[in-house]
Structures are given as structure tokens and as C-alpha cells.
Amino acid sequence: MATERLPTRERRPSTGAPLVDIQGSVVPAGISRPKHRRTFTGFGAGEIKSVEASIPEPQREAWTKHQVSGFKDKDGFEEEVVRHVETTLARSMFNCDESAAYSACSLAFRDRLILEWNRTQQRQTFADSKRVYYLSLEFLMGRALDNAMLNVGQKDLAKSGLADLGFRIEDIIEQEHDAALGNGGLGRLAACFLDSLASLNYPAWGYGLRYRYGIFKQEIIDGYQVEVPDYWLDFNPWEFPRHDVNVDVQFYGAVHKSTDENGKTISHWEGGETVKAVAYDVPIPGYATPSTNNLRLWSSKAASGEFDFQKFNSGDYESSVADQQRAETISAVLYPNDNLERGKELRIKQQYFWVAASLYDIVRRFKKTKRAWREFPEQVAIQLNDTHPTLAIVELQRILIDLEGLEWDEAWNIVVNTFGYTNHTVLPEALEKWSVGLFQHLLPRHLQIIYDINLFFLQQVERAFPNDRDLLRRVSIIEESQTKMVRMAFLAIVGSHKVNGVAELHSDLIRTTIFKDFVLIFGPDKFTNVTNGVTPRRWLHQANPRLSELIASKAGGHEFLKDLTLLNKIELFVDDKEFRKEWAEIKYANKVRLAKHIKESAGVTVNPSALFDVQVKRIHEYKRQQMNIFGVIHRYLTLKALSPEERKKYLPRVSIFGGKAAPGYWMAKQIIHLINSVGAVVNNDEDIGDLLKVVFLEDYNVSKAEIIIPASDISEHISTAGTEASGTSNMKFVLNGGLIIGTCDGANIEITREIGENNIFLFGNLAEDVEDLRHNHTYGAHTVDPDLAKVFEAIEKGTFGAPQDFAGMITAVRDHGDYYLVSDDFHSYVETHALVDEAYRNQEEWITKTITSVARMGFFSSDRCINEYAEGIWNIEPLKAEGA
């Protein structure tokens, strides 16, 4: 990151601009001028009072007199919207369309949030208390306008004001593109956490990357997933460019060592390539509190400027912008395809670029406090959301020993006490590993530090467990394989003071399987559990406003949105006829809304009275969308074999799928193709009619989830036991009055404990049996379930198109060991779906189940999670906001 040793480029000093005591007059008599230096990035708590005192009184009065205040009432809101239409957008009453109205409305709310953001940052600076920094490669924020209106409690005012100006608020909200900053549960969890941190008044910042094209926009063409760029940044009123906050980030080069006057060896990382990180801030409002925290996203630019005039003038037009194009690829796309070596290099570049810029920012802020370095962990907590930000550990150690001159042990002690690591997977292939050769080429100094970290760690292990060579091999950060690899998860464990899983089963599994050696070395106290949660503000109040209002009418107001345990009050009304009637009407209305969306987007007509069976999430073999579609085919074959009279006894069902497959994940793309191919056959079969429909909703995102989740009757969380860390969509579905069919995996187990076994449909093998079953598949007899064999037969006959298109899915089960136990669980899965049908027929009993489930979901709030992190990992306190 740092390039101050290069003679060609000087860096800005990392501390705030100094104050100078000026003696004597420096201007002609009678002319008053300020004697302070304003800075873009603010002052530390200790400096601010003397800075304020140095501003002459008349200037202070002028600033105070003209301070901006956000709109207070409907009239003020309308005035702001019209002002933005006419001045910011240069339009008028005659050409203000819905898109322009959205822009103006968003800017009116953004202005208000920026004022709260400024006050929050000042309050946090004055308090000078510990802050938490949440590092996540993904932030799936969803639409910001609706969230901002609800969180500041002004949606009704905006609705009325927009109506006065000739617009429907629903049409205006629809204009917003989802921020394409994530893909799945990891990014949505980070977004829920930012919402909770602000709502609970914790001093906190999020740090991520500002992807120009997101992961990709998914289009379904002839049943296949096609990836196209997601141009979500065409107009984004929710970001605040900070062109003054930029950091030079270094790659490549070489390391030279020298000795100082005390005989201490100093490492100098020199040469290579420099890329500039530019900050963009996104205000994150808390619910029912003035606290507005910050999400800082980094965008990459060429440090040498965008354009090389010499090359252009000599006719070399393409290479005149080559530096800029190469730099911009770093923050262009989330998860570039790493099937190629260049893709792997770009992935590490992304990760280092983001953590280096973020740490520069965090360190700069700390240095303003003029504290001793040993106090760094008392002021700063950094949480690593999965393994992607692990290089932050190495970068902080580099800053402390190379740039700040600390001794190794003192620096390492600071590093370990600063970081916490959240693990999100037990799948070995998902624990990042990068080749040593790639590190040597891209980040030579960091590789040296990783080797030193590993050496000191292994020496510590050897002292504690002498003569256990195999243990040293197993826990080494460097994997001594054919190609030497850096194990990022191991580095994250060694460099953090706490490691947490995200559900009780997951935390137990990491302690007893993939990380059991580290439990032996560090002891059990280093490993803990924080079960995931979701924010009820977005996933109930915003996504399902009618249900939120109905709950509020029985729970004594909207306090349950800040304390989700208050949901238990609605269980008292489980037998109340009027309450039950309205509860059922709300679900039906949500299903009608989704049916309309399905017709518009997929061209399929579905009956809202049918059972809506939903599986929406990232497409992956372990999540077992393939088992779901095999189950749908089994249902179709069963219906086809019946007479028209017999078919009438069957419950109509709509199977709804959604989610993206990684561009390089061939099997996941096959699954999408099969779902669409089955839909093309089933949806056009006149014998079947409304008894079965199959729908794949393209480009699944947060906004679509807000339509789909409230409309679900049953949702599928059917991962192979022991593979899903937690899941959070399972929580969202139940919170919205949908039931679950699922395996004993992730948070399903804790949801069952809270809501009761009668209100969830569990099936399949348990986590403790999985390894034995896999062993038997490989070394014993493995026969495919007879019902599943019939499904395979139908596919191979060409019932759903060219059989070779789906051969990979079948051979994975039949010939290659069925790693995800699709065949082992299939019979149980089909039988459990029959129980779902039976339960759904008894609508009175079903409504009781849904009301009871929602009433008992109080534990699964992200507010509870954040309080657990704050107390058990970060050791930080909320900072009460004025007026909160």
C-alpha cells in the first residue's frame, strides 16, 4: 500500500493537519482572517476545541446562522423535491418523469441523512470511544430510498408529498436499482449488521469495494443463465464521493533490507505498480434514532492519472489509457472468475487493494488521537467477514513493523487483539488458498511476513506439543503441497483473538472438524458462536408492511422492530377469529402480488390459491436445488400417471426458484438449465394445468426477495446436513409467516427449537452420519433411490430436452459418489412433501402454525447478534444519540 519510499511520489501525511500558534500580526490592521487550517478528513477529539476557538466569532456566527436543516414537514419535503428537480436535475414540472422524481426524492432524503451522518461522526469523534470496523467483500444493501424513509419515520409524509406532486410512491420506489455490491447471504448479513449497528447507536463503519458492475446481471435465454454487466451506477444518489480521501496502494516490486543506526534490520518494499483507491461514502441510517453510520467503499483508479498524453500524441491511442483500464479492473466486478491464473491474481489484488486502503484509513484516524500504539486494540475492533479480508492481518503487521518501527512481538500482540474472524463455511473448498508463487509476484513483502507469522506460530506449537510433526504439518499456514499454498483461514485464526461460527451446529462443527487442531492449540475460549439474525426493519416492516401493521396493532405499537422478542405478544391472539382472518388475507394479497410479478417477468400464469413452494438462494450443489427439481419431476411423473379424476385429489403447487450461479460453476448452470427445461414442459402440459407450475425468476436480488418472501407458503432450506453454516433466508421466510421444509442444518436447528417441531418440516440424514454415508458410497454399495432412478430415466429419455445437457447432474449422483447425498435423502424428502400437502389442506391448522412461528422468532434479530458481538468479541459500548 505505502509508497512513501519512492522518490517519484510523495504521500500525504497520515495525521490531521497541525495547528500552529501564530505570534504577532500576519495581515494588515482591521482585516480578520482565520488562523486554522481546515482539513477534508476532520480533526481528532483533542484538537477540535482549539480549532473551534481559532475561528473568528463573526465567521462562526455566519456558519451557525446559515446551517442547513433537513425538511421537517410535508411542505418542506415538497420544497426540497421541487428544488432538486429544478436545480440539481435541471428539469421542470413539464418534463419531470418518475425517474427524475425518484432522483429528487432520494436527494431530499440523502441531504437529511448527510446532516445526521455529520452529527453522528462528530459525536463519535468527541466521545473518542472504541469503534468497530466491519470488513466485508459483499454488502447487499437493497434499495435505499424505501429503507431511508422508514428508518427516519417519514414514509407517510413522503407518500402524501409525492401524491401532491402527481406521483405514486410505489412507482417512485420501483425506479431504484439494487446496489450490486454482493451476491448471497454473506452480503445480506453484512447489510443487516450495518442496519443494526446504526439502530443500536454503536460507533461503526463498514468497508467494502465499489463494484462498477456487481457480480453480474442474470438473464435467462433459452433456459440458460447468461451473464451481462449490471450497470447499477448510472445514477446513484446514495453515495458521496470523497475524492479528497484517496490512498496509494502498491503491488509487485521487490523488498530490500537495510540496517539502521541501532543495528535493527528494516525492510523496504519498493518499485512495482501503484493504484489509487478513492473513497465513496454511503450513509446508513438507524431506525428510530438520529445515528447514521458510514459505509465506505473504495474505487480503483490509476495513480498516474487517467491518460498518457505522450503516448496519445505519438499515436499509441490504446495504451494511452491502459494504466487506467488496468487499475479500474480491480473494482469492476465482484468475484472475477478464478478458473484462470489471471483471475486468481485479480482476486488477490481486489482483496489487498480493499484492506490496504481501509487500514490506511483506520490507522490515520487512530493516529489523530495521539495515543500510544499499545492502545490501538482499545480504540479499534476489526471484524473479518469470512476469509476474504484476511490480508488485513498481514497489512497491519507490515504497517506497525515497517512504517511505524515497532518490534515484532509488540506489533503482533496489537494485531491479534484487534481482529475477530467470522467463519461462514465448513466446506474445505470454500476456505481460500492462494499459491505462494502468486503472493511472491504480487505482494512480496506480505509473503515474507506470512512466513514469519507461520514460523513463530509453529515454534509455539512445537514447544507445547514436542515431537508431533504431523500436527505442525496440519496447522501450518503454508500448505506444503505440490504447489505451495497460503491457507487464508488458518492465517485468520492465528491472527485473531476470537473466531466465531454463525449457528450452533456450525460452530460445533468447526471446533470438531476443520479447526479442531487449533482448538487444541489455543483452547476452546478462542472459539465462540454468534447465531445469525436479520433486521426486522427491512424483512418485516419494509417487505411486508401490512403484516407489520397487524402485528403492531396486537403488540402495542412498533417497539417490536427494536426488540423482536415482543413478537411473542401475538401468540395470545392465535385463536382470535378477526386476527386470523386478516392474517390469511395479508398472505393471499402477497401471493397475488407475486403472481403478478411472475406473469410480468416469466410469462407464466399461476394460481395464488396454490401452495407456493420457494427456493431462492445462490445456486450451489450443496444447497441442493438439484434435489428440489428432481422432486418436482417426481411429482410431475406421479401426476401424469394418474387419471383426471385421481388428479383432482392433489393439491395445486407452484415451485418457484431463483438465484445466480457463479460464472465458472458449470454444474450450477446445468441445474438452472434443468429447472427452466422442466418448467417449459410442465407449464404447457394441459393434463396438468394448475396442479403444478415451475418458475425460475431471473436476476434474484434483495428487491425481488422483498416480493417473494412475504408470499411463500413453504420455503426450501435443504442443504446436505453439516454444509450450510447458518442461512438467514430461513429466518426471513418464517418471520413473514411462511413455514420451512429443511434438513437438520445451520440455523434450521435453532429455528426448530424456538418455534417447535410441529411448525417445521424436517427430513434427511443428520450431520454426524454424512461422513459414513460418503465413505460407503465410495467403498461400499451405492444404489440410487428407486423413485430418483425413475426421475433419471425420464431425463435420459429426453422428456425435458437433450439428455446430454443434464448428464453431469445424474452421473454426480449415480457414478461419482453422490457427495451431497441427494439419493440418500430423496425418499425422506418426497415423503415430507406429502406431509406438507396434507398440512396445507387443513388451512385452519396451517394458520395456527404460521402465527405461532412468527410469534416465536424474536431470537433471530440482527440486533441480538450485534449485541453479542459487541459484548463477547469487540468490547464496545453504544453511544447514545441526542434525541434518540
N, C-alpha and C positions, 0 to 999 in steps of 0.2 A: 504493500500500500504506500508506504512512505517513500518519497523520492528526494528528501531534502539534501541528500549527499550528492546528488547530481548537480554539477556546476551550471547546467543549462536552465534549470527550472527551480525557482525558489518557492517554498510553500508559505502559506500564511501562518503566523504564529498560532499555536493551539489554545492560548489563553485569551481571555477578553482584553480589549484594548486598555492599556494602562491609564490611570488618572495621573495628571501632572499638576503639582502645586505651582501655579504661575505667580511669581513675585513681581510686583510693580506693574505699571500700565503698559499694555501692548497695543492700544488703539487710541486715536485722538479723543480728547475730552468730550464727554456728552454722548459718545456712541457706545451703546451696551452690546456686547457680544457674548455668546455662551462660551464658557471656559471648559467644556467637557467634550469628549469625543463619543458620539453615538456609535453603536455597533449594530450590525444586522442581527447578530445572534444573541443579543442581550447581555446582561451583567449577572454576576454571581450575587448571592444573597448579601454578602458583606459589602459589596460595592454600591448597591442600588441606592442606599440612603444618601451617601456622599454625592452620587451622581445627581440625584434629585435636588440636593441643596445647591449644586453648582449651576443649575438652570435659573437664569434671572426670573424674578417674580412676574414681570409683565408677560413673559413667554409662557410661563406655567399657567397664568390666568387665561391666556388666549387658547391654549390647548384644552384646558378644562371646560371653558365656555362652549367650545365647538365640538366636544366629544360626541361621537356618533352613538346613537342608541337604536336598537332594533325596533321593529314595529311592535306596538302594544295592543292594537285592536284591529278590527276588520278594515276600518278606514285607512289605518297606517299600512296594512298589508297591501291593500289595493293600490295605494300611492306608490309603494315600493315596486310592485309588479309593473305598473304603467311606466314608472321612471326607467326601469331596466329595459322594457320593450323599446322605449323611445331613445334612450341614450346609449345603453350598453350594446343593444342589438341593432340600433338604427332602423327601427321599424315604426309602424304606426297602427292605429286602430283598424286601418283598412287592409293591412297585409300581415296581421298577427295571427298565424295559424297555431295549431295545437303544439307543434314543435317549439315555436317561439314562446308560447305561453308556458310550456314546461321549463324552458331555459330561464325565463324571467322569474317564475315562481321559485325555482331552485336557487337562483341567485339571491332572492329575497331571504330565503331560509339560510343560505350559506352565510350571508352577511351577518345574520343574527348569531349563527354558530361561531363565526370567527371572533366576534366580540366576546362570547363566553369562553372560547378557546384561549384568547389572550389573557383573560382574567384568571382562568384556571392555571395557565403556565406561570403567571406572576405569583399566584397564591402558592403554587408548589415550590417556586424558587425562594420566596420569602420564608416558607416553612423549613426549607433546607433539609427535608427528611429523605429517607431512603426511597428510591424509585425502582420500579421493576421494568425491565425491557424485554419484550416478548418477540423473539426472533422466529419467524415462520416464512418458509418459501411460498406459502399459499395463504391468501386471505379472501375467502369467498363472501364478500360483503353483501351481495344482493343489491336491490335498488335502494338508493339512499334517500330520495325525497320522502317517500311514504314513512320510512323509519324516522327521519328527522321531524316530520310533522307530528307523529305520535309521541316521540320521546319528549318533545318540548310542549306537548299538550295543546297543539293548535290546529289539529286536522279539521275540526268542525268550522273553525274560523276561516281556514283556507278554502274549504268546500263552499262556504257561503260567499266568500270574496270572489272566488273564481266564477261562481254562478252569476254574480252581479256583472262580471266582465264577459259573460257569454260562453263559459266553458264548463264541462262536467269534469269533476276531479278525477274520476276513474280513467277518462281518456288522457288526461294530462300525465297521470302516473304511468300509464302504458307507454309513453314516449321514451322512457328511460331505458338505456341499455344496461344490462348487468355488468358490473365491473369484472372483467375477465382475469381475475388475479388468482384463480385456483381451479381445482378440478373436483375434489371429492370431500370426504368427511374431515380430512386434516385441515383444509382451508376453512370449512364452515365452522369447525370447532374454534379455530383462531378468531373468527369473526364474532362468535358468541362470547368468547372470553373478553374481547375488546369492549363489547357492549356491557358486560358485567363489571369490568374494571372501572368504566366510567360511571355506571349506575351506582356502584358502591363507593365511589369517591376515592379510589386508590390512585396514587400518583404513578402513571404508567404510560409507556409508549410502545407501539408496535413498530417493527422494522421489517420491510419486505422489498420486493422488486416490482418496478412499474412495467409490467409486460405490455408491449405495444399491441400484441395480437393474442394475448391469453394463451391457453393451451391450443385451441382451435375452435372454429365453429363447425358443428357436426351437421352435415346434410346426408339424407338417406336417398340414394339414387339407385333405382332398380334393386332395392333391398340391401345395398351395400353402404357401409359408412364411407363418406368422402370428407376429408378434412379441408376446410378452406380458412383463410385468415379471419379473425374476429376483429373487425375494425371498431372496437368499442370506444376508442379515444377520439372519435371525430369531434365530439363536443362533450367535455366532462367538467361541469361546473363545480364538482365536489373536490377538486384538487387545487392546491395553492402552490404554484411554482416558487421555489426558493433558489433562484439562480445564484444568489449570494452564498448559499451553503453548498459548496462543492468540494470534493476530495479527490486527490490524485491516487489512483490505485495501480500498483506495479505488478507486472508479470514477467516471466522469463529472467534473463540476466544471469549473473553469477555472484557468488559470495566470496569476499576477500576478508582475511583476518589480519588484524594488526594488534600491537600491544601498547597500552597507554603507559603513562609515567609511573604507575603503581605496579606495572607488570601484569595487569589484567588483560586477558585476550578479549578483543572486541570484534564482532562480526559486522561486515558492511555488505548489504545486498545492493548491488549496483547494476546499471545497464538495463537492457530489456526494453519493454514497452510499457507506456503509461496510458491509462484510460481514465477519463474524468467521470466521477459519479455526481450527479446533480439531484438535489433533494426536491421531492414533491410531497406536500403535507395534505392529509385528509382529516378533517375534523370528525371525531367520533363522539356524538352526544350521549350522555347518560339519560336514563329515563327518570323523569320527575326530580331532576337535580340540575343545577347550573353547570356541573362538572362536564367539560368537554375535553376529552383526551386527544392524543395525536397518533395518527398512523403515518409514519414517514416511509415513503417509497423512493427507491433510487433508480434513476435512469442513466444509461451509459452514453457517453459522448467521447469523441476523440479529444485527447488532451492538447493535440497540436492545432486544433481548430477544425472546422468542417471542410475546409477547401484549401488545396495547394495551388496557389496562383502560378508558381513557376512551372509545375507540371502541365497545368491547363494551357498556359501560353505557349508551351513547346509542343502542343498538340496531343499530349498524353491525357486525353479527357477522362478516360475510365479511371486511371489510377489517381487522378486529382481528388477524387472523393473516396478513395479506397480506405484510408485510415478511418474516416467517419463510418463507413459501412461496416468495417470490421468491428469497430467499437460498439456500434449500435446492435449488432447481433447478440451481444451479451444479455441485454434486457428486452430482446424481441419476443421470445416465445418461452412459455413455461414448459419445463421438461423437454428440451430438444431430444429427438430420437437418438439414443446412445447405442444403437446397434453397430454404428461405425466408430472408429477410433476418434475421428474429428468430433463426433457428437459427445463422446466421453470427455474430451478436452473442454468443450464448450460448457458441459455441465459443471465441471470443477471451477472453470472460470467464473461462471454465474455465482456459484456458492461463495467463492473467495471475494469476488467483487462486492457482493452484498454485505458479508460480515465485516470486511475490512472498512468499508465506508461507515457502517453502523458503529463499529468500535471506535473509529476515529471520533465520531460524533459524541459517543458516550464518554470517552476519555477527556475530550475537550471540555465537556460540561462538568466533569468531576474536577478538572484542574482549576476551574474558576473558583472553586470553594477554598483553594489554598490549603487543603488538608494534606496530611501525610499519606503516602501510598498505602500504608497498612490499614487505613480506614476505608479503602476502596470497597471491600465487601459490606461495610456497614452503611454505605451510601448507594450501592448498586447491586441489584439482583438481575441476572440474565437467565432467561429460560429458553432452552433449545427445544423447539417443537419438532421432534424427530431428529434423525441424524444429519439432515441437510446443513444445519448451521454449525456443525462440529468444528469446522476450521476456526471458528471464533476463539476456541480454547487456545489453539496454537498461536493465533494472531495476537491475543492479549499477552501471552508469554513473550512473544517477539517484541512487542511494544515495551514491555517492562524491562527486559534484559538488554535489548539492542539500543532502544531510543532513550529510555529513562535511566539506564545504568544500574538497575537493581541486581542483587545477587540472585542466582538461580533459585535457591530454596525459598527465599522471601517472596520472589515473584510467583513461584508455583503455589505457594500457600494462599496467596491472594487469588490466583486463578481458580483453584479448586473451591474456595469458599464463595466465589462469585456465581458459579454456574450451577444450574439444575438441568437435568436431561429427562425429557418425556419420551418414552419409547412407545411406538404405535404399532408394532408388529412382532409376531413370533416367527414369521416366515423367513428362513435363513437367506433366501434370495433377495429379500427386500432390505436387508441390512447392508448398507452401502459399503462397497470395497472399491478402491481405486489403485491402479498399478503404481509401483514405486517409480518406474521409469517415467510415467506421465508427471508425477509430482516433481521429479528431478528436473524435468524440462520446464515445467510451468511455474513451480514455486520452490526453487532450490533451497532457500533458507528455511522454509517451513518443514521440508523433509528432514533437514538436519535436526531441527527442534523435536520433530516427532520421534526420531531415532533416540535422541537424548531422553525424552519423556519415557520412552519404552525401556531404555537401559536402566534408568533409576527405578522404574516400576518393577522390572524383573529382578533387580538386585534386592528390592524389598521383599518380593515374593520368595526369592531363594533363601533369604535369611529366616523367613517364617516357616518355609517348607523345604528344608535342605534335602537334596538328592531326589527331588521329584521333578525330573527333567520333562516328563510328559505334561505336567501342569504348566511349566514355563512355555512349552510349545503351544498349549491350548489357549493360554490367555495373552500371548504376545500380541501387541498392536500390529506388528508386522507378521503377516502370514507367509511362512516360508514354503510357498507352493512353486510350481513350475515357473509362473510369473509371480514375483514377489508382490504382495498386495498390502495396502494400508486398510485395516479394519476400522471403519469410522465409528461404529457403535462401541467398540472396545475403548477407543480414544475418548468418546463421550463419557463413558463410565468412569474411566481413570481420572478425567479432568473435571468431574462434577462432585459436589458434596451430597447430592440426592439424585436418585434415579427412580422415576415413578412409572408404573403401568397405568392403564386408563379404565380398567374394570377389575373386579376382584379375581376372576378366573385368570385374566391376562397377567395380572401382577404375580399371581401364584405360579403361572407357567414360566414367566421369565426368570423367576427365582429358582425354579426347579429344573429348567431345561437349558435354554440358550445362555443364561448368565449364572448358572449355579456355581461355577468356579469362582466368580467374583464375589458371590455371597460368602463363600468360604474364606476368601482373602480379606474382604472389607468388613464382614459381619453383616447380619440382617438389617441393622438400623439404617444403612445407606439406601436400602430399597424400600419403597413405600407404594401405596396405591392412592390414586385420586380418580374415582369413577367419573367419567364424563357427564356433562349435562348440557342443556340447551337453554337459550334465553326465551322465556315465555313472552317477552315483549314482541319479538318477531314471529315466533312459531305458534302463538295463540292469538294475541291481541291484533297483530297485523295480518296474519294469514287467515284468521277465522274470526273476524270482528263480531259477527252475530253470536257465536258461541261464547266469546269473551264477555259480551254484554249480559248474556243469560247467566253465566257463572257469577258475574259481578252482582247481579240482582239477588242472588241467593247467598253470596259470600260476604255481603256487607260492604260492597264497593270494590275498587280496583287494587286494593292493597295486596291481593294475591300475586299481582305482577311483580311485586318486590319481595314477597315472601310466599313462595309457591306452596308451602305446606298448608296454607289457608284453603287450598282446594278441597281439603277434607270436609269442609262445611257442606259441600253439595251432596255428600253421601246421605245426609239427613233427608234429602228430597227425592231419593231414589224411587219412592212409591207415590210421589206426587203426580197425579194424572196430567195436570196442565204443564208441569215442568217436563215430563216425559214426552208429551205431545210436541212441545216446542223443540225439544232436543232432537226428535226424529225429523221434524220439518227442516231444521237447520242442516242436518246431514243430507237430506234429499236435495235441498236447494244447492248445496255444494256439489252434489253429484250432477245436477242439471248443468251447473256452470262448467264442470269438467267435460261433460258430454258435448257441450257446445264447442269447447276448445278442441276436443278430439275431432269433431266434424270439420272444423275450420283448418286444422293443421295436418290431419292424417287422412281426411276424406272418408272416415268410417262412421256410420251411424250406430250409436249404442243406446241401449235402453237404460235410463237411470234407475229403474226398479231392479235391475240385475245386481248380483253381488259384484262389487268392484274389487278385484284382486290385483294388488300393485307390487311391483318390484322395481324401484328406481334407485340406482346407485352405479358407481363405476363398474364397468363390465370386466370381470376377472373370473378365472376358473374357480378360485377358492370361494367366491360369493355365490357360485353355482346357479347362475342364470340358465346354464345348460340343463340342469335338473328340472328347473321350472318349465322350460319349453318342452322337455321330454314329457313332463306331467301333463302339459296341455295337449300334446299329441295323443297321449294315452286316453285322455278324456274324449278327444275327438273321435278316436277309433272306437271307443265304447259306445258313443252316441250313434255313430254310423251303423253299428251292428244291431241297433235296436229298431223295433217297428215304430211308426209315427205315434201310436198310442202309448207305447212304453216311454218314448222320449218326453212325453208331457209330464212325467213324474220327476224329471230332472230340473234342478234349479238353474235358471239362466245365469251366466257368468261372463264378465269382461276381464280378460287378462291384460294388464297394462304394464309395459316395460319402458324403461328409459335409462340412459347413461351412455358415457363415452368409453370407447376402447382406446388404449394408448396406440399412437400411430404405428409402432413397430410390433404390436402384440397380435400376431396372426390368428391365434386361436380365439381370442376375444372378438375379433372381427368376424370370424366364422359364426360365432354364437349370434351376433347381431343379424347376420345374413339369414340364418335358420329361422329366427323369430319372425323376420319380415316375410320369408317364404311361406312359413306356416300360416301367417296372417292372410297372405294373398289367396291361399286355398280355402281356409276355414271361413273367412268373412264373405266369400262369394258362393258358399255351398247352400243351396236353397233348402236342402233337407234339414240343415242345422238351424238356419235363421238366427233368431236372437238367443238361442241356447248357449252359444259360445262365440265370442269375438276376441280377436287378438290384435293388440295395438302397440306399436313402438312409437313413442313420442320423441322426435329428433331434438337434438341440442338441449338436453336436460340441464337446467340451471336453477338457481335459487328462486327466481320469479315463477318458474314453472312448478317448482316444488310447492310454492305457496298456493297454487291452484289444485295440485294433485293430492297433497297430504290431507287436507280437510275433507276430501271426497272419498277417502279409502274406507272400505269395509274391513278388508283383511290385507295386511302387508306381509311380504315375504322377507325374512331375515334368516336365511337357510344355509349359511356358510358351514363348511366342514368344521365340526367341533374342534376348538382349540386354534382356529386360524384367524378369526375376527377379534381384534384387540378389544373393541367395545361396541362400536356402532353408535351413532347418535340419531339416525333417521328412525330407528325403532322407538326412541323416546318421543320424537315429534309425532309419529303416527298415533301412538297411544294417547298423547296429550290432546289430540284432536278427535278422540272418540272412535279410533279405528283399533281393531284387535290384531294380534300378531300370530302368524304361523312361523315357527322358528326352531332352530336347534338349541341345545344347551351350550351356548357360546356367547362370549363377550358379555355385554350388559343385559342380554336376554335373561340371564340367571337372576340378576338383581331385580329386574323388572318383575319377574315371576314372584320373587319373594315379597315385593311391595304390593302388587295388585292381586295376588292369589292365583293358585294353579288352575282354578276354574275359569279364569278370564284370559288364558293364553293357550295356544295350541302347540305343544312341544312334540318333537319327534326326533328320531335318528339316534345314532351311536353317541356315546359320551367321549369327552376329550381323552380320558385315560385309556380308552380302547383303540384309539386311532392307530398308534404305532404297531400294535399287534396285528391289526387288520391289514395294514400296509405290508407288514412282513409276510403274512400269509398269502397275500396277492402275489408277492414276488417269488416266494419259495414253496408255497403250498398250492392247493387247488383254488382256482378262482373261476366261479361260474357267474354269468350275468343273470340278474333277476329276470324271471320269465316274462313279466309284463314289460320290462325295459327291452328285452330281446325282441318283442313284437313291435315296439316303437322303432328300434333299429331296422327291423325288416321293412317297415313302411317307408322309412327314409331311403333305404337302399333299393327299394322298388321304383323310386323316382316319384313318389306321391307328392313331394314338395319341391320338385325341381331336380336338377342334375345331381345324382347321389355323390359324385366325387367332390362336390363343393363342401360336403359335410363329413367326409370320411375321417378327417382328423379327430373330430369330437368322439366318433364312435370307436376308433382304434385306441384313443386315450383310455377309454373305459375297458374295452374288450381285450386289448393286446398289450397295453403298456402299464399295467399295474393299477389302473383306476386310483390314482394318487389322492383324489379328492372324495373318494368313497361314494360316488354317485349311485352305483349299483347297490352297495350295502344299505343305503338309506332310502332307496326308491320305494320299496314296498311300504315302509312306515310312512313315507311322505304322501303316497296316494291314499292310504287308509285315513290319515289325519285330515286330508282334504275332504274326505267323505264325512268326517265328524264336523267340519266347518259347515258344509252344506246343511247337515241336519240341524246344527245350532242356529243357522241363519233363518231357517224356516220358522222357528219359534221367535218371531220378532220381539215379543214382549220380554222374553228371557234375554235376547240379544241386547236390547236397550239397557236392561239392568246391568249386563256385563260391561257395556261401554261407559255408563255413568260411573259405576264403581271403579273402573280402571282409571278414568280421568281423576276422580277424587283422590286416588292413592298415588298420584305421580309427583307429589311435592318434593321428593328427594332429588329428582332429576333436573334440577335447575343449575345453570352455569354459575349462578350467584353462589350456590353452595360450594361448587368446585373452587371458585376463586378464593373464597374464604379459607378453604382447606389449604390451597397453595400458599396463601398469604401467611397462614399460621405455621404450617409444617415445613415449608420449603424456603419461602422468601423472607420471612420475618419482617413484614412491613405492616404499617397501620393505615387505615383510611384517613384522608384529610378532609374534614368536614367543610363543605362548601357553604358560603354565605347564602342564606335564603333557602337552603335545602331542607 
